[in-house]
Amino acid sequence: MTGTEVKRASELEPRELYARHARKNGRLLMSMTALAYDDGACLVDVGLGRGENDESDEHRSYRFADAQQATTFVTEAVEALIYLGCEIRE
């Protein structure tokens, strides 16, 4: 493996910036994990649950140009969830 191949492999591995979990009445409704890539891009992975158990049924990913945009997205989602009566945990 050349140095270039090693670099490409490491670029594929994002680093977790933070995670947030929304619960209501003790049940997991949503989890959001922000992942940063070496090129500056950021991905927010969202797991949606049914609220009946702690398992996520559906996953969606949202890609942003940078961590600031991703953080704005997560912050607005968290504020809406708090308004709806959810408890937010890291």
PDB file of N, CA, C and O in Angstrom, chain B, residues numbered from 101:
ATOM      1  N   MET B 101       0.842  -1.164   0.000  1.00  0.00           N
ATOM      2  CA  MET B 101       0.000   0.000   0.000  1.00  0.00           C
ATOM      3  C   MET B 101       0.894   1.236   0.000  1.00  0.00           C
ATOM      4  O   MET B 101       1.843   1.309   0.781  1.00  0.00           O
ATOM      5  N   THR B 102       0.609   2.195  -0.853  1.00  0.00           N
ATOM      6  CA  THR B 102       1.405   3.416  -0.917  1.00  0.00           C
ATOM      7  C   THR B 102       0.889   4.427   0.095  1.00  0.00           C
ATOM      8  O   THR B 102      -0.170   4.240   0.693  1.00  0.00           O
ATOM      9  N   GLY B 103       1.647   5.499   0.278  1.00  0.00           N
ATOM     10  CA  GLY B 103       1.238   6.559   1.196  1.00  0.00           C
ATOM     11  C   GLY B 103      -0.076   7.186   0.778  1.00  0.00           C
ATOM     12  O   GLY B 103      -0.884   7.557   1.630  1.00  0.00           O
ATOM     13  N   THR B 104      -0.302   7.310  -0.523  1.00  0.00           N
ATOM     14  CA  THR B 104      -1.543   7.874  -1.026  1.00  0.00           C
ATOM     15  C   THR B 104      -2.727   6.983  -0.672  1.00  0.00           C
ATOM     16  O   THR B 104      -3.784   7.479  -0.282  1.00  0.00           O
ATOM     17  N   GLU B 105      -2.555   5.672  -0.805  1.00  0.00           N
ATOM     18  CA  GLU B 105      -3.629   4.744  -0.480  1.00  0.00           C
ATOM     19  C   GLU B 105      -3.959   4.787   1.008  1.00  0.00           C
ATOM     20  O   GLU B 105      -5.126   4.682   1.386  1.00  0.00           O
ATOM     21  N   VAL B 106      -2.950   4.939   1.848  1.00  0.00           N
ATOM     22  CA  VAL B 106      -3.175   5.023   3.289  1.00  0.00           C
ATOM     23  C   VAL B 106      -3.962   6.278   3.612  1.00  0.00           C
ATOM     24  O   VAL B 106      -4.880   6.237   4.430  1.00  0.00           O
ATOM     25  N   LYS B 107      -3.617   7.394   2.981  1.00  0.00           N
ATOM     26  CA  LYS B 107      -4.326   8.644   3.232  1.00  0.00           C
ATOM     27  C   LYS B 107      -5.788   8.518   2.815  1.00  0.00           C
ATOM     28  O   LYS B 107      -6.673   8.966   3.544  1.00  0.00           O
ATOM     29  N   ARG B 108      -6.055   7.922   1.671  1.00  0.00           N
ATOM     30  CA  ARG B 108      -7.434   7.765   1.213  1.00  0.00           C
ATOM     31  C   ARG B 108      -8.241   6.905   2.181  1.00  0.00           C
ATOM     32  O   ARG B 108      -9.415   7.187   2.423  1.00  0.00           O
ATOM     33  N   ALA B 109      -7.639   5.881   2.728  1.00  0.00           N
ATOM     34  CA  ALA B 109      -8.332   5.023   3.683  1.00  0.00           C
ATOM     35  C   ALA B 109      -8.687   5.812   4.938  1.00  0.00           C
ATOM     36  O   ALA B 109      -9.785   5.653   5.471  1.00  0.00           O
ATOM     37  N   SER B 110      -7.775   6.660   5.419  1.00  0.00           N
ATOM     38  CA  SER B 110      -8.045   7.434   6.633  1.00  0.00           C
ATOM     39  C   SER B 110      -9.083   8.517   6.382  1.00  0.00           C
ATOM     40  O   SER B 110      -9.804   8.893   7.306  1.00  0.00           O
ATOM     41  N   GLU B 111      -9.179   9.033   5.151  1.00  0.00           N
ATOM     42  CA  GLU B 111     -10.181  10.042   4.843  1.00  0.00           C
ATOM     43  C   GLU B 111     -11.591   9.458   4.914  1.00  0.00           C
ATOM     44  O   GLU B 111     -12.556  10.190   5.140  1.00  0.00           O
ATOM     45  N   LEU B 112     -11.712   8.164   4.725  1.00  0.00           N
ATOM     46  CA  LEU B 112     -13.016   7.527   4.773  1.00  0.00           C
ATOM     47  C   LEU B 112     -13.520   7.363   6.198  1.00  0.00           C
ATOM     48  O   LEU B 112     -14.716   7.173   6.415  1.00  0.00           O
ATOM     49  N   GLU B 113     -12.625   7.433   7.163  1.00  0.00           N
ATOM     50  CA  GLU B 113     -12.989   7.255   8.563  1.00  0.00           C
ATOM     51  C   GLU B 113     -13.293   8.615   9.195  1.00  0.00           C
ATOM     52  O   GLU B 113     -12.375   9.383   9.484  1.00  0.00           O
ATOM     53  N   PRO B 114     -14.568   8.912   9.410  1.00  0.00           N
ATOM     54  CA  PRO B 114     -14.899  10.189  10.050  1.00  0.00           C
ATOM     55  C   PRO B 114     -14.646  10.126  11.545  1.00  0.00           C
ATOM     56  O   PRO B 114     -14.510   9.045  12.118  1.00  0.00           O
ATOM     57  N   ARG B 115     -14.585  11.279  12.166  1.00  0.00           N
ATOM     58  CA  ARG B 115     -14.475  11.325  13.626  1.00  0.00           C
ATOM     59  C   ARG B 115     -15.778  11.918  14.170  1.00  0.00           C
ATOM     60  O   ARG B 115     -16.334  12.866  13.616  1.00  0.00           O
ATOM     61  N   GLU B 116     -16.234  11.339  15.252  1.00  0.00           N
ATOM     62  CA  GLU B 116     -17.477  11.797  15.854  1.00  0.00           C
ATOM     63  C   GLU B 116     -17.251  13.113  16.576  1.00  0.00           C
ATOM     64  O   GLU B 116     -16.352  13.223  17.411  1.00  0.00           O
ATOM     65  N   LEU B 117     -18.061  14.105  16.258  1.00  0.00           N
ATOM     66  CA  LEU B 117     -17.985  15.395  16.935  1.00  0.00           C
ATOM     67  C   LEU B 117     -18.841  15.386  18.202  1.00  0.00           C
ATOM     68  O   LEU B 117     -18.397  15.813  19.268  1.00  0.00           O
ATOM     69  N   TYR B 118     -20.058  14.901  18.070  1.00  0.00           N
ATOM     70  CA  TYR B 118     -20.960  14.818  19.211  1.00  0.00           C
ATOM     71  C   TYR B 118     -22.186  13.996  18.820  1.00  0.00           C
ATOM     72  O   TYR B 118     -22.421  13.720  17.643  1.00  0.00           O
ATOM     73  N   ALA B 119     -22.952  13.617  19.826  1.00  0.00           N
ATOM     74  CA  ALA B 119     -24.203  12.890  19.602  1.00  0.00           C
ATOM     75  C   ALA B 119     -25.253  13.448  20.556  1.00  0.00           C
ATOM     76  O   ALA B 119     -24.942  13.861  21.673  1.00  0.00           O
ATOM     77  N   ARG B 120     -26.490  13.453  20.100  1.00  0.00           N
ATOM     78  CA  ARG B 120     -27.618  13.881  20.922  1.00  0.00           C
ATOM     79  C   ARG B 120     -28.722  12.831  20.805  1.00  0.00           C
ATOM     80  O   ARG B 120     -28.958  12.274  19.733  1.00  0.00           O
ATOM     81  N   HIS B 121     -29.391  12.572  21.923  1.00  0.00           N
ATOM     82  CA  HIS B 121     -30.454  11.571  21.959  1.00  0.00           C
ATOM     83  C   HIS B 121     -31.694  12.224  22.560  1.00  0.00           C
ATOM     84  O   HIS B 121     -31.630  12.821  23.634  1.00  0.00           O
ATOM     85  N   ALA B 122     -32.814  12.108  21.867  1.00  0.00           N
ATOM     86  CA  ALA B 122     -34.070  12.693  22.339  1.00  0.00           C
ATOM     87  C   ALA B 122     -34.962  11.577  22.873  1.00  0.00           C
ATOM     88  O   ALA B 122     -35.211  10.577  22.199  1.00  0.00           O
ATOM     89  N   ARG B 123     -35.434  11.774  24.094  1.00  0.00           N
ATOM     90  CA  ARG B 123     -36.329  10.808  24.732  1.00  0.00           C
ATOM     91  C   ARG B 123     -37.577  11.546  25.215  1.00  0.00           C
ATOM     92  O   ARG B 123     -37.532  12.712  25.607  1.00  0.00           O
ATOM     93  N   LYS B 124     -38.670  10.828  25.169  1.00  0.00           N
ATOM     94  CA  LYS B 124     -39.904  11.344  25.748  1.00  0.00           C
ATOM     95  C   LYS B 124     -40.559  10.197  26.498  1.00  0.00           C
ATOM     96  O   LYS B 124     -40.728   9.101  25.964  1.00  0.00           O
ATOM     97  N   ASN B 125     -40.923  10.465  27.737  1.00  0.00           N
ATOM     98  CA  ASN B 125     -41.488   9.432  28.615  1.00  0.00           C
ATOM     99  C   ASN B 125     -40.568   8.217  28.700  1.00  0.00           C
ATOM    100  O   ASN B 125     -41.034   7.080  28.768  1.00  0.00           O
ATOM    101  N   GLY B 126     -39.262   8.465  28.696  1.00  0.00           N
ATOM    102  CA  GLY B 126     -38.277   7.398  28.829  1.00  0.00           C
ATOM    103  C   GLY B 126     -37.973   6.631  27.560  1.00  0.00           C
ATOM    104  O   GLY B 126     -37.117   5.746  27.567  1.00  0.00           O
ATOM    105  N   ARG B 127     -38.649   6.946  26.478  1.00  0.00           N
ATOM    106  CA  ARG B 127     -38.458   6.209  25.223  1.00  0.00           C
ATOM    107  C   ARG B 127     -37.609   7.008  24.243  1.00  0.00           C
ATOM    108  O   ARG B 127     -37.788   8.216  24.088  1.00  0.00           O
ATOM    109  N   LEU B 128     -36.690   6.324  23.589  1.00  0.00           N
ATOM    110  CA  LEU B 128     -35.838   6.959  22.589  1.00  0.00           C
ATOM    111  C   LEU B 128     -36.653   7.250  21.337  1.00  0.00           C
ATOM    112  O   LEU B 128     -37.230   6.344  20.734  1.00  0.00           O
ATOM    113  N   LEU B 129     -36.696   8.531  20.949  1.00  0.00           N
ATOM    114  CA  LEU B 129     -37.412   8.926  19.744  1.00  0.00           C
ATOM    115  C   LEU B 129     -36.465   9.207  18.582  1.00  0.00           C
ATOM    116  O   LEU B 129     -36.780   8.928  17.425  1.00  0.00           O
ATOM    117  N   MET B 130     -35.297   9.766  18.910  1.00  0.00           N
ATOM    118  CA  MET B 130     -34.365  10.149  17.856  1.00  0.00           C
ATOM    119  C   MET B 130     -32.953  10.230  18.409  1.00  0.00           C
ATOM    120  O   MET B 130     -32.744  10.606  19.562  1.00  0.00           O
ATOM    121  N   SER B 131     -31.988   9.872  17.571  1.00  0.00           N
ATOM    122  CA  SER B 131     -30.590  10.098  17.909  1.00  0.00           C
ATOM    123  C   SER B 131     -29.939  10.803  16.724  1.00  0.00           C
ATOM    124  O   SER B 131     -30.244  10.504  15.570  1.00  0.00           O
ATOM    125  N   MET B 132     -29.050  11.731  17.016  1.00  0.00           N
ATOM    126  CA  MET B 132     -28.318  12.468  15.985  1.00  0.00           C
ATOM    127  C   MET B 132     -26.835  12.407  16.314  1.00  0.00           C
ATOM    128  O   MET B 132     -26.427  12.714  17.434  1.00  0.00           O
ATOM    129  N   THR B 133     -26.040  12.014  15.346  1.00  0.00           N
ATOM    130  CA  THR B 133     -24.599  11.934  15.519  1.00  0.00           C
ATOM    131  C   THR B 133     -23.937  12.739  14.424  1.00  0.00           C
ATOM    132  O   THR B 133     -24.177  12.497  13.241  1.00  0.00           O
ATOM    133  N   ALA B 134     -23.099  13.700  14.807  1.00  0.00           N
ATOM    134  CA  ALA B 134     -22.366  14.519  13.839  1.00  0.00           C
ATOM    135  C   ALA B 134     -20.985  13.914  13.625  1.00  0.00           C
ATOM    136  O   ALA B 134     -20.254  13.655  14.581  1.00  0.00           O
ATOM    137  N   LEU B 135     -20.637  13.692  12.364  1.00  0.00           N
ATOM    138  CA  LEU B 135     -19.361  13.087  11.983  1.00  0.00           C
ATOM    139  C   LEU B 135     -18.606  14.039  11.069  1.00  0.00           C
ATOM    140  O   LEU B 135     -19.157  14.531  10.084  1.00  0.00           O
ATOM    141  N   ALA B 136     -17.349  14.298  11.393  1.00  0.00           N
ATOM    142  CA  ALA B 136     -16.514  15.195  10.598  1.00  0.00           C
ATOM    143  C   ALA B 136     -15.537  14.394   9.745  1.00  0.00           C
ATOM    144  O   ALA B 136     -14.977  13.392  10.190  1.00  0.00           O
ATOM    145  N   TYR B 137     -15.344  14.853   8.513  1.00  0.00           N
ATOM    146  CA  TYR B 137     -14.405  14.230   7.580  1.00  0.00           C
ATOM    147  C   TYR B 137     -13.192  15.125   7.389  1.00  0.00           C
ATOM    148  O   TYR B 137     -13.241  16.323   7.667  1.00  0.00           O
ATOM    149  N   ASP B 138     -12.100  14.533   6.912  1.00  0.00           N
ATOM    150  CA  ASP B 138     -10.852  15.274   6.728  1.00  0.00           C
ATOM    151  C   ASP B 138     -10.985  16.440   5.756  1.00  0.00           C
ATOM    152  O   ASP B 138     -10.243  17.416   5.864  1.00  0.00           O
ATOM    153  N   ASP B 139     -11.914  16.357   4.813  1.00  0.00           N
ATOM    154  CA  ASP B 139     -12.075  17.435   3.830  1.00  0.00           C
ATOM    155  C   ASP B 139     -12.889  18.600   4.372  1.00  0.00           C
ATOM    156  O   ASP B 139     -13.152  19.556   3.641  1.00  0.00           O
ATOM    157  N   GLY B 140     -13.295  18.541   5.637  1.00  0.00           N
ATOM    158  CA  GLY B 140     -14.060  19.615   6.261  1.00  0.00           C
ATOM    159  C   GLY B 140     -15.555  19.376   6.235  1.00  0.00           C
ATOM    160  O   GLY B 140     -16.291  20.028   6.975  1.00  0.00           O
ATOM    161  N   ALA B 141     -16.023  18.463   5.406  1.00  0.00           N
ATOM    162  CA  ALA B 141     -17.449  18.159   5.329  1.00  0.00           C
ATOM    163  C   ALA B 141     -17.903  17.485   6.610  1.00  0.00           C
ATOM    164  O   ALA B 141     -17.104  16.920   7.357  1.00  0.00           O
ATOM    165  N   CYS B 142     -19.196  17.557   6.842  1.00  0.00           N
ATOM    166  CA  CYS B 142     -19.760  16.962   8.056  1.00  0.00           C
ATOM    167  C   CYS B 142     -21.058  16.257   7.699  1.00  0.00           C
ATOM    168  O   CYS B 142     -21.830  16.736   6.867  1.00  0.00           O
ATOM    169  N   LEU B 143     -21.288  15.131   8.325  1.00  0.00           N
ATOM    170  CA  LEU B 143     -22.486  14.335   8.101  1.00  0.00           C
ATOM    171  C   LEU B 143     -23.219  14.205   9.428  1.00  0.00           C
ATOM    172  O   LEU B 143     -22.608  13.916  10.457  1.00  0.00           O
ATOM    173  N   VAL B 144     -24.516  14.418   9.402  1.00  0.00           N
ATOM    174  CA  VAL B 144     -25.332  14.183  10.592  1.00  0.00           C
ATOM    175  C   VAL B 144     -26.178  12.948  10.309  1.00  0.00           C
ATOM    176  O   VAL B 144     -27.026  12.947   9.417  1.00  0.00           O
ATOM    177  N   ASP B 145     -25.932  11.907  11.080  1.00  0.00           N
ATOM    178  CA  ASP B 145     -26.675  10.653  10.955  1.00  0.00           C
ATOM    179  C   ASP B 145     -27.814  10.700  11.965  1.00  0.00           C
ATOM    180  O   ASP B 145     -27.590  10.871  13.163  1.00  0.00           O
ATOM    181  N   VAL B 146     -29.040  10.546  11.465  1.00  0.00           N
ATOM    182  CA  VAL B 146     -30.227  10.638  12.311  1.00  0.00           C
ATOM    183  C   VAL B 146     -30.921   9.283  12.344  1.00  0.00           C
ATOM    184  O   VAL B 146     -31.249   8.715  11.302  1.00  0.00           O
ATOM    185  N   GLY B 147     -31.136   8.781  13.532  1.00  0.00           N
ATOM    186  CA  GLY B 147     -31.887   7.547  13.718  1.00  0.00           C
ATOM    187  C   GLY B 147     -33.241   7.869  14.311  1.00  0.00           C
ATOM    188  O   GLY B 147     -33.327   8.496  15.367  1.00  0.00           O
ATOM    189  N   LEU B 148     -34.300   7.445  13.640  1.00  0.00           N
ATOM    190  CA  LEU B 148     -35.659   7.711  14.103  1.00  0.00           C
ATOM    191  C   LEU B 148     -36.251   6.439  14.682  1.00  0.00           C
ATOM    192  O   LEU B 148     -36.203   5.381  14.054  1.00  0.00           O
ATOM    193  N   GLY B 149     -36.802   6.541  15.861  1.00  0.00           N
ATOM    194  CA  GLY B 149     -37.428   5.381  16.494  1.00  0.00           C
ATOM    195  C   GLY B 149     -38.936   5.519  16.517  1.00  0.00           C
ATOM    196  O   GLY B 149     -39.479   6.597  16.272  1.00  0.00           O
ATOM    197  N   ARG B 150     -39.595   4.434  16.808  1.00  0.00           N
ATOM    198  CA  ARG B 150     -41.060   4.451  16.891  1.00  0.00           C
ATOM    199  C   ARG B 150     -41.541   4.987  18.229  1.00  0.00           C
ATOM    200  O   ARG B 150     -42.707   5.355  18.368  1.00  0.00           O
ATOM    201  N   GLY B 151     -40.659   5.034  19.208  1.00  0.00           N
ATOM    202  CA  GLY B 151     -41.079   5.442  20.532  1.00  0.00           C
ATOM    203  C   GLY B 151     -41.563   4.287  21.385  1.00  0.00           C
ATOM    204  O   GLY B 151     -41.768   4.468  22.585  1.00  0.00           O
ATOM    205  N   GLU B 152     -41.753   3.119  20.821  1.00  0.00           N
ATOM    206  CA  GLU B 152     -42.215   1.952  21.571  1.00  0.00           C
ATOM    207  C   GLU B 152     -41.066   1.195  22.228  1.00  0.00           C
ATOM    208  O   GLU B 152     -41.268   0.478  23.208  1.00  0.00           O
ATOM    209  N   ASN B 153     -39.864   1.356  21.690  1.00  0.00           N
ATOM    210  CA  ASN B 153     -38.700   0.679  22.253  1.00  0.00           C
ATOM    211  C   ASN B 153     -37.470   1.535  21.973  1.00  0.00           C
ATOM    212  O   ASN B 153     -37.584   2.606  21.377  1.00  0.00           O
ATOM    213  N   ASP B 154     -36.311   1.076  22.391  1.00  0.00           N
ATOM    214  CA  ASP B 154     -35.098   1.860  22.214  1.00  0.00           C
ATOM    215  C   ASP B 154     -34.368   1.569  20.911  1.00  0.00           C
ATOM    216  O   ASP B 154     -33.216   1.970  20.746  1.00  0.00           O
ATOM    217  N   GLU B 155     -35.011   0.888  19.998  1.00  0.00           N
ATOM    218  CA  GLU B 155     -34.369   0.588  18.724  1.00  0.00           C
ATOM    219  C   GLU B 155     -34.783   1.609  17.673  1.00  0.00           C
ATOM    220  O   GLU B 155     -35.950   1.992  17.590  1.00  0.00           O
ATOM    221  N   SER B 156     -33.816   2.045  16.873  1.00  0.00           N
ATOM    222  CA  SER B 156     -34.116   2.943  15.773  1.00  0.00           C
ATOM    223  C   SER B 156     -34.609   2.138  14.590  1.00  0.00           C
ATOM    224  O   SER B 156     -34.015   1.123  14.228  1.00  0.00           O
ATOM    225  N   ASP B 157     -35.680   2.585  13.998  1.00  0.00           N
ATOM    226  CA  ASP B 157     -36.251   1.886  12.859  1.00  0.00           C
ATOM    227  C   ASP B 157     -35.758   2.436  11.531  1.00  0.00           C
ATOM    228  O   ASP B 157     -35.671   1.699  10.549  1.00  0.00           O
ATOM    229  N   GLU B 158     -35.441   3.694  11.492  1.00  0.00           N
ATOM    230  CA  GLU B 158     -35.106   4.343  10.235  1.00  0.00           C
ATOM    231  C   GLU B 158     -33.898   5.252  10.434  1.00  0.00           C
ATOM    232  O   GLU B 158     -33.781   5.934  11.451  1.00  0.00           O
ATOM    233  N   HIS B 159     -33.004   5.252   9.451  1.00  0.00           N
ATOM    234  CA  HIS B 159     -31.828   6.131   9.496  1.00  0.00           C
ATOM    235  C   HIS B 159     -31.832   7.034   8.276  1.00  0.00           C
ATOM    236  O   HIS B 159     -32.171   6.623   7.166  1.00  0.00           O
ATOM    237  N   ARG B 160     -31.448   8.267   8.518  1.00  0.00           N
ATOM    238  CA  ARG B 160     -31.269   9.237   7.442  1.00  0.00           C
ATOM    239  C   ARG B 160     -29.975   9.971   7.708  1.00  0.00           C
ATOM    240  O   ARG B 160     -29.581  10.167   8.858  1.00  0.00           O
ATOM    241  N   SER B 161     -29.318  10.375   6.638  1.00  0.00           N
ATOM    242  CA  SER B 161     -28.075  11.124   6.769  1.00  0.00           C
ATOM    243  C   SER B 161     -28.191  12.442   6.019  1.00  0.00           C
ATOM    244  O   SER B 161     -28.752  12.512   4.925  1.00  0.00           O
ATOM    245  N   TYR B 162     -27.648  13.479   6.632  1.00  0.00           N
ATOM    246  CA  TYR B 162     -27.666  14.813   6.042  1.00  0.00           C
ATOM    247  C   TYR B 162     -26.225  15.312   5.962  1.00  0.00           C
ATOM    248  O   TYR B 162     -25.517  15.342   6.968  1.00  0.00           O
ATOM    249  N   ARG B 163     -25.796  15.702   4.768  1.00  0.00           N
ATOM    250  CA  ARG B 163     -24.414  16.125   4.537  1.00  0.00           C
ATOM    251  C   ARG B 163     -24.342  17.647   4.495  1.00  0.00           C
ATOM    252  O   ARG B 163     -25.184  18.308   3.888  1.00  0.00           O
ATOM    253  N   PHE B 164     -23.324  18.183   5.148  1.00  0.00           N
ATOM    254  CA  PHE B 164     -23.117  19.628   5.210  1.00  0.00           C
ATOM    255  C   PHE B 164     -21.686  19.962   4.797  1.00  0.00           C
ATOM    256  O   PHE B 164     -20.783  19.133   4.902  1.00  0.00           O
ATOM    257  N   ALA B 165     -21.502  21.180   4.330  1.00  0.00           N
ATOM    258  CA  ALA B 165     -20.179  21.615   3.859  1.00  0.00           C
ATOM    259  C   ALA B 165     -19.173  21.701   5.000  1.00  0.00           C
ATOM    260  O   ALA B 165     -17.978  21.488   4.795  1.00  0.00           O
ATOM    261  N   ASP B 166     -19.657  22.015   6.210  1.00  0.00           N
ATOM    262  CA  ASP B 166     -18.736  22.129   7.345  1.00  0.00           C
ATOM    263  C   ASP B 166     -19.474  21.869   8.652  1.00  0.00           C
ATOM    264  O   ASP B 166     -20.696  21.726   8.679  1.00  0.00           O
ATOM    265  N   ALA B 167     -18.710  21.811   9.724  1.00  0.00           N
ATOM    266  CA  ALA B 167     -19.262  21.487  11.043  1.00  0.00           C
ATOM    267  C   ALA B 167     -20.205  22.574  11.543  1.00  0.00           C
ATOM    268  O   ALA B 167     -21.151  22.274  12.271  1.00  0.00           O
ATOM    269  N   GLN B 168     -19.973  23.819  11.174  1.00  0.00           N
ATOM    270  CA  GLN B 168     -20.839  24.905  11.619  1.00  0.00           C
ATOM    271  C   GLN B 168     -22.256  24.728  11.075  1.00  0.00           C
ATOM    272  O   GLN B 168     -23.228  24.914  11.806  1.00  0.00           O
ATOM    273  N   GLN B 169     -22.377  24.371   9.802  1.00  0.00           N
ATOM    274  CA  GLN B 169     -23.695  24.140   9.214  1.00  0.00           C
ATOM    275  C   GLN B 169     -24.384  22.946   9.877  1.00  0.00           C
ATOM    276  O   GLN B 169     -25.582  22.989  10.156  1.00  0.00           O
ATOM    277  N   ALA B 170     -23.628  21.896  10.122  1.00  0.00           N
ATOM    278  CA  ALA B 170     -24.191  20.706  10.772  1.00  0.00           C
ATOM    279  C   ALA B 170     -24.659  21.034  12.187  1.00  0.00           C
ATOM    280  O   ALA B 170     -25.720  20.575  12.610  1.00  0.00           O
ATOM    281  N   THR B 171     -23.882  21.816  12.913  1.00  0.00           N
ATOM    282  CA  THR B 171     -24.236  22.194  14.276  1.00  0.00           C
ATOM    283  C   THR B 171     -25.493  23.057  14.299  1.00  0.00           C
ATOM    284  O   THR B 171     -26.325  22.912  15.195  1.00  0.00           O
ATOM    285  N   THR B 172     -25.638  23.942  13.336  1.00  0.00           N
ATOM    286  CA  THR B 172     -26.852  24.752  13.234  1.00  0.00           C
ATOM    287  C   THR B 172     -28.068  23.861  13.037  1.00  0.00           C
ATOM    288  O   THR B 172     -29.099  24.066  13.678  1.00  0.00           O
ATOM    289  N   PHE B 173     -27.957  22.876  12.159  1.00  0.00           N
ATOM    290  CA  PHE B 173     -29.035  21.919  11.911  1.00  0.00           C
ATOM    291  C   PHE B 173     -29.412  21.172  13.188  1.00  0.00           C
ATOM    292  O   PHE B 173     -30.590  21.085  13.535  1.00  0.00           O
ATOM    293  N   VAL B 174     -28.407  20.629  13.889  1.00  0.00           N
ATOM    294  CA  VAL B 174     -28.661  19.858  15.113  1.00  0.00           C
ATOM    295  C   VAL B 174     -29.248  20.758  16.196  1.00  0.00           C
ATOM    296  O   VAL B 174     -30.180  20.355  16.892  1.00  0.00           O
ATOM    297  N   THR B 175     -28.723  21.959  16.346  1.00  0.00           N
ATOM    298  CA  THR B 175     -29.223  22.893  17.362  1.00  0.00           C
ATOM    299  C   THR B 175     -30.692  23.211  17.143  1.00  0.00           C
ATOM    300  O   THR B 175     -31.474  23.215  18.093  1.00  0.00           O
ATOM    301  N   GLU B 176     -31.076  23.477  15.901  1.00  0.00           N
ATOM    302  CA  GLU B 176     -32.474  23.790  15.610  1.00  0.00           C
ATOM    303  C   GLU B 176     -33.375  22.577  15.853  1.00  0.00           C
ATOM    304  O   GLU B 176     -34.490  22.723  16.353  1.00  0.00           O
ATOM    305  N   ALA B 177     -32.900  21.396  15.504  1.00  0.00           N
ATOM    306  CA  ALA B 177     -33.678  20.187  15.755  1.00  0.00           C
ATOM    307  C   ALA B 177     -33.848  19.957  17.251  1.00  0.00           C
ATOM    308  O   ALA B 177     -34.939  19.614  17.705  1.00  0.00           O
ATOM    309  N   VAL B 178     -32.780  20.141  18.018  1.00  0.00           N
ATOM    310  CA  VAL B 178     -32.832  19.956  19.476  1.00  0.00           C
ATOM    311  C   VAL B 178     -33.801  20.957  20.098  1.00  0.00           C
ATOM    312  O   VAL B 178     -34.583  20.593  20.976  1.00  0.00           O
ATOM    313  N   GLU B 179     -33.760  22.207  19.656  1.00  0.00           N
ATOM    314  CA  GLU B 179     -34.675  23.224  20.199  1.00  0.00           C
ATOM    315  C   GLU B 179     -36.128  22.838  19.935  1.00  0.00           C
ATOM    316  O   GLU B 179     -36.977  23.003  20.811  1.00  0.00           O
ATOM    317  N   ALA B 180     -36.424  22.328  18.743  1.00  0.00           N
ATOM    318  CA  ALA B 180     -37.788  21.901  18.423  1.00  0.00           C
ATOM    319  C   ALA B 180     -38.204  20.716  19.298  1.00  0.00           C
ATOM    320  O   ALA B 180     -39.337  20.665  19.777  1.00  0.00           O
ATOM    321  N   LEU B 181     -37.294  19.773  19.504  1.00  0.00           N
ATOM    322  CA  LEU B 181     -37.602  18.606  20.335  1.00  0.00           C
ATOM    323  C   LEU B 181     -37.841  18.998  21.790  1.00  0.00           C
ATOM    324  O   LEU B 181     -38.720  18.438  22.444  1.00  0.00           O
ATOM    325  N   ILE B 182     -37.074  19.946  22.297  1.00  0.00           N
ATOM    326  CA  ILE B 182     -37.289  20.435  23.670  1.00  0.00           C
ATOM    327  C   ILE B 182     -38.662  21.097  23.768  1.00  0.00           C
ATOM    328  O   ILE B 182     -39.395  20.880  24.733  1.00  0.00           O
ATOM    329  N   TYR B 183     -39.003  21.898  22.770  1.00  0.00           N
ATOM    330  CA  TYR B 183     -40.308  22.557  22.745  1.00  0.00           C
ATOM    331  C   TYR B 183     -41.439  21.522  22.769  1.00  0.00           C
ATOM    332  O   TYR B 183     -42.496  21.773  23.347  1.00  0.00           O
ATOM    333  N   LEU B 184     -41.219  20.376  22.151  1.00  0.00           N
ATOM    334  CA  LEU B 184     -42.217  19.314  22.099  1.00  0.00           C
ATOM    335  C   LEU B 184     -42.203  18.414  23.341  1.00  0.00           C
ATOM    336  O   LEU B 184     -42.944  17.434  23.415  1.00  0.00           O
ATOM    337  N   GLY B 185     -41.353  18.760  24.311  1.00  0.00           N
ATOM    338  CA  GLY B 185     -41.364  18.038  25.579  1.00  0.00           C
ATOM    339  C   GLY B 185     -40.370  16.903  25.687  1.00  0.00           C
ATOM    340  O   GLY B 185     -40.471  16.082  26.599  1.00  0.00           O
ATOM    341  N   CYS B 186     -39.416  16.836  24.784  1.00  0.00           N
ATOM    342  CA  CYS B 186     -38.415  15.774  24.835  1.00  0.00           C
ATOM    343  C   CYS B 186     -37.265  16.134  25.768  1.00  0.00           C
ATOM    344  O   CYS B 186     -36.950  17.308  25.964  1.00  0.00           O
ATOM    345  N   GLU B 187     -36.661  15.131  26.325  1.00  0.00           N
ATOM    346  CA  GLU B 187     -35.449  15.278  27.118  1.00  0.00           C
ATOM    347  C   GLU B 187     -34.283  14.969  26.194  1.00  0.00           C
ATOM    348  O   GLU B 187     -34.287  13.961  25.488  1.00  0.00           O
ATOM    349  N   ILE B 188     -33.283  15.847  26.202  1.00  0.00           N
ATOM    350  CA  ILE B 188     -32.127  15.681  25.323  1.00  0.00           C
ATOM    351  C   ILE B 188     -30.926  15.266  26.158  1.00  0.00           C
ATOM    352  O   ILE B 188     -30.635  15.877  27.186  1.00  0.00           O
ATOM    353  N   ARG B 189     -30.239  14.236  25.716  1.00  0.00           N
ATOM    354  CA  ARG B 189     -29.028  13.755  26.384  1.00  0.00           C
ATOM    355  C   ARG B 189     -27.884  13.659  25.381  1.00  0.00           C
ATOM    356  O   ARG B 189     -28.092  13.497  24.178  1.00  0.00           O
ATOM    357  N   GLU B 190     -26.680  13.763  25.911  1.00  0.00           N
ATOM    358  CA  GLU B 190     -25.493  13.594  25.077  1.00  0.00           C
ATOM    359  C   GLU B 190     -25.195  12.129  24.924  1.00  0.00           C
ATOM    360  O   GLU B 190     -24.229  11.762  24.254  1.00  0.00           O
TER     361      GLU B 190
END
